[in-house]
């Protein structure tokens, strides 16, 4: 899931860039920044680090199985030629 703390930090940093004359609107702008950032990140269809690591592990296991199957096929082909 999206790290809410990071979104809050970025929204706060954006709000601090608001000119001093608009300080009264700063809180509203920070909330709006937070909502826009969260919505934009959700649209990116990102995965969590845990999901990424799980899929990586599945891919590594699949790769190992393919290597083992290729080795066995080569063995069988060699044995058949003899």
Secondary structure, DSSP 8 states (H G I E B T S, - for coil): ---HHHHHHHHHHHHHTS-GGGGGGHHHHHHHHHHHHHHHHHHTT---HHHHHHHHHHHHHHHHHHHHHHHHHHHHHHHHH-
